[in-house]
Amino acid sequence: MLLSGSGKPQFGEGNREVGEAPLGRPVWAAVGGSLMSLCLPFTGVATMKFKSPPVNSLSLEFLTEFSISLEKLENNRACRGVIITSTLPKIFSSGLDITEMCGKSMEHYTEFWRAVQEMWLRLYGSNMVTVAAVNGSSPAGGCLVAMSCDYRIMAENPKFSIGLNEAQLGIVAPFWFKDTFVNVVGHRIAERSLQLGSLHPAPEAHKLGLVDELVPEEKLMERAAAVMAQWLALPDHARQLTKTMMRKAVLDRLVAHREEDIKNFVTFVSKESIQKSLRMYMEMLKKRKS
Ligand SMILES: CC/C=C\C/C=C\C/C=C\CCC/C=C/C(=O)SCCNC(=O)CCNC(=O)[C@H](O)C(C)(C)COP(=O)(O)OP(=O)(O)OC[C@H]1O[C@@H](n2cnc3c(N)ncnc32)[C@H](O)[C@@H]1OP(=O)(O)O
């Protein structure tokens, strides 16, 4: 992430190429941030590829770059859709960066949670067609990113899993993660899956409706482009108004309770018992490796 003199993050500064489409509308030919690459060809469909090794964790820096990228695309009249995927093998996103929630100050937790909210408000509320090409595992916050898109296509590898596994970490998915989940899979499946903190292998995720289709990994981007073309064949205004109608209540709920939600998160995550759970989880991840 590059920072301007004012301290405000400037996305992709320095390696942004601005082109002029035949109709005179400005088009970015290619934009590269440090944690994700973004490409908007003249087709009007952007591809956003996460590239934050080792596992595309959603750190404060990542979330900020993500939100800025979405804002740039949203404000670009030439862009009607975005396909979100990962450059890393086997991982779409490992979810929120746990180190951002461990051993930090209240101020840091506040800033971090506001960035998580901002990313979700932008993605879930986007006017663009959003397609997730889930080419690897996608736990918790990674699942939220995929669920916030209009359509999810996952690589059919049963080793890849997706779900809201917060309960396994000893933490609780906030109400807007839950609302997003319910809107995708329905109340009963969400209730069971959330309480158990389940990570569903790709075939099971498909059966539950958590992902819309499975394809061989090498066909993922081709299929995402075909789905995008299908969704873009409709007039934007009709699709956008329908999307707003379907999602507004859930978006408004967070907007109305944003500060309270931040307070709850900070209080919750600052508890010693929660800090202990998160530390133990990180240790478990490291042990599993060795
Ligand atoms: C009453 C209550 C009221 C209100 C509540 C209020 C608020 C709610 C409070 C909290 C809500 C928080 C919501 C949280 C959402 C989240 O997203 S939490 C994150 C969940 N993510 C996970 O559980 C994934 C964990 N990771 C994995 O399972 C695996 O790493 C993987 C499957 C993604 C990849 O496996 P591998 O390829 O085998 O890679 P490694 O496991 O070796 O990992 C490499 C490296 O990366 C580190 N790492 C992995 N995931 C994370 C992560 N999410 N954050 C930070 N770091 C991560 C891992 O430790 C390894 O590090 P090193 O050992 O190499 O240093």
PDBQT file of the ligand as one rigid body, heavy atoms in Angstrom, charges set to zero:
ROOT
HETATM    1  C1  LIG A 301     -21.603 -12.086  22.241  1.00  0.00    +0.000 C 
HETATM    2  C2  LIG A 301     -20.690 -11.624  21.188  1.00  0.00    +0.000 C 
HETATM    3  C3  LIG A 301     -21.149 -10.396  20.615  1.00  0.00    +0.000 C 
HETATM    4  C4  LIG A 301     -20.565  -9.783  19.668  1.00  0.00    +0.000 C 
HETATM    5  C5  LIG A 301     -19.368 -10.251  18.993  1.00  0.00    +0.000 C 
HETATM    6  C6  LIG A 301     -18.684  -9.099  18.507  1.00  0.00    +0.000 C 
HETATM    7  C7  LIG A 301     -17.770  -9.162  17.636  1.00  0.00    +0.000 C 
HETATM    8  C8  LIG A 301     -17.301 -10.422  16.973  1.00  0.00    +0.000 C 
HETATM    9  C9  LIG A 301     -15.926 -10.761  17.333  1.00  0.00    +0.000 C 
HETATM   10  C10 LIG A 301     -15.083 -11.282  16.488  1.00  0.00    +0.000 C 
HETATM   11  C11 LIG A 301     -15.412 -11.548  15.094  1.00  0.00    +0.000 C 
HETATM   12  C12 LIG A 301     -14.197 -11.911  14.306  1.00  0.00    +0.000 C 
HETATM   13  C13 LIG A 301     -14.583 -12.535  13.006  1.00  0.00    +0.000 C 
HETATM   14  C14 LIG A 301     -13.419 -13.293  12.478  1.00  0.00    +0.000 C 
HETATM   15  C15 LIG A 301     -13.343 -13.648  11.225  1.00  0.00    +0.000 C 
HETATM   16  C16 LIG A 301     -12.154 -14.340  10.697  1.00  0.00    +0.000 C 
HETATM   17  O1  LIG A 301     -11.980 -14.367   9.503  1.00  0.00    +0.000 OA
HETATM   18  S1  LIG A 301     -11.047 -15.064  11.762  1.00  0.00    +0.000 SA
HETATM   19  C17 LIG A 301      -9.894 -15.951  10.739  1.00  0.00    +0.000 C 
HETATM   20  C18 LIG A 301     -10.376 -17.328  10.469  1.00  0.00    +0.000 C 
HETATM   21  N1  LIG A 301      -9.458 -18.019   9.616  1.00  0.00    +0.000 N 
HETATM   22  C19 LIG A 301      -9.081 -19.276   9.804  1.00  0.00    +0.000 C 
HETATM   23  O2  LIG A 301      -9.513 -19.945  10.721  1.00  0.00    +0.000 OA
HETATM   24  C20 LIG A 301      -8.072 -19.841   8.832  1.00  0.00    +0.000 C 
HETATM   25  C21 LIG A 301      -6.860 -20.328   9.513  1.00  0.00    +0.000 C 
HETATM   26  N2  LIG A 301      -5.899 -20.800   8.556  1.00  0.00    +0.000 N 
HETATM   27  C22 LIG A 301      -5.956 -22.032   7.988  1.00  0.00    +0.000 C 
HETATM   28  O3  LIG A 301      -6.850 -22.814   8.224  1.00  0.00    +0.000 OA
HETATM   29  C23 LIG A 301      -4.868 -22.372   7.043  1.00  0.00    +0.000 C 
HETATM   30  O4  LIG A 301      -3.810 -21.486   7.261  1.00  0.00    +0.000 OA
HETATM   31  C24 LIG A 301      -5.278 -22.312   5.559  1.00  0.00    +0.000 C 
HETATM   32  C25 LIG A 301      -6.247 -23.432   5.228  1.00  0.00    +0.000 C 
HETATM   33  C26 LIG A 301      -5.902 -20.971   5.194  1.00  0.00    +0.000 C 
HETATM   34  C27 LIG A 301      -3.998 -22.496   4.704  1.00  0.00    +0.000 C 
HETATM   35  O5  LIG A 301      -3.332 -23.671   5.069  1.00  0.00    +0.000 OA
HETATM   36  P1  LIG A 301      -1.813 -23.863   4.632  1.00  0.00    +0.000 P 
HETATM   37  O6  LIG A 301      -1.671 -23.587   3.190  1.00  0.00    +0.000 OA
HETATM   38  O7  LIG A 301      -1.422 -25.207   5.140  1.00  0.00    +0.000 OA
HETATM   39  O8  LIG A 301      -1.029 -22.702   5.350  1.00  0.00    +0.000 OA
HETATM   40  P2  LIG A 301      -0.582 -22.614   6.894  1.00  0.00    +0.000 P 
HETATM   41  O9  LIG A 301      -1.663 -23.087   7.789  1.00  0.00    +0.000 OA
HETATM   42  O10 LIG A 301       0.756 -23.218   7.029  1.00  0.00    +0.000 OA
HETATM   43  O11 LIG A 301      -0.486 -21.017   7.076  1.00  0.00    +0.000 OA
HETATM   44  C28 LIG A 301       0.593 -20.274   6.543  1.00  0.00    +0.000 C 
HETATM   45  C29 LIG A 301       0.908 -19.140   7.503  1.00  0.00    +0.000 C 
HETATM   46  O12 LIG A 301      -0.210 -18.252   7.537  1.00  0.00    +0.000 OA
HETATM   47  C30 LIG A 301      -0.652 -18.087   8.882  1.00  0.00    +0.000 C 
HETATM   48  N3  LIG A 301      -2.114 -17.852   8.864  1.00  0.00    +0.000 N 
HETATM   49  C31 LIG A 301      -3.029 -18.676   8.352  1.00  0.00    +0.000 A 
HETATM   50  N4  LIG A 301      -4.271 -18.130   8.468  1.00  0.00    +0.000 NA
HETATM   51  C32 LIG A 301      -4.093 -16.936   9.079  1.00  0.00    +0.000 A 
HETATM   52  C33 LIG A 301      -5.000 -15.900   9.469  1.00  0.00    +0.000 A 
HETATM   53  N5  LIG A 301      -6.336 -15.963   9.252  1.00  0.00    +0.000 N 
HETATM   54  N6  LIG A 301      -4.495 -14.811  10.065  1.00  0.00    +0.000 NA
HETATM   55  C34 LIG A 301      -3.155 -14.709  10.280  1.00  0.00    +0.000 A 
HETATM   56  N7  LIG A 301      -2.242 -15.674   9.933  1.00  0.00    +0.000 NA
HETATM   57  C35 LIG A 301      -2.721 -16.762   9.327  1.00  0.00    +0.000 A 
HETATM   58  C36 LIG A 301      -0.258 -19.371   9.574  1.00  0.00    +0.000 C 
HETATM   59  O13 LIG A 301      -0.193 -19.200  10.956  1.00  0.00    +0.000 OA
HETATM   60  C37 LIG A 301       1.093 -19.617   8.943  1.00  0.00    +0.000 C 
HETATM   61  O14 LIG A 301       2.019 -18.738   9.553  1.00  0.00    +0.000 OA
HETATM   62  P3  LIG A 301       3.541 -19.176   9.779  1.00  0.00    +0.000 P 
HETATM   63  O15 LIG A 301       3.515 -20.415  10.645  1.00  0.00    +0.000 OA
HETATM   64  O16 LIG A 301       4.085 -19.444   8.401  1.00  0.00    +0.000 OA
HETATM   65  O17 LIG A 301       4.169 -18.015  10.470  1.00  0.00    +0.000 OA
ENDROOT
TORSDOF 0
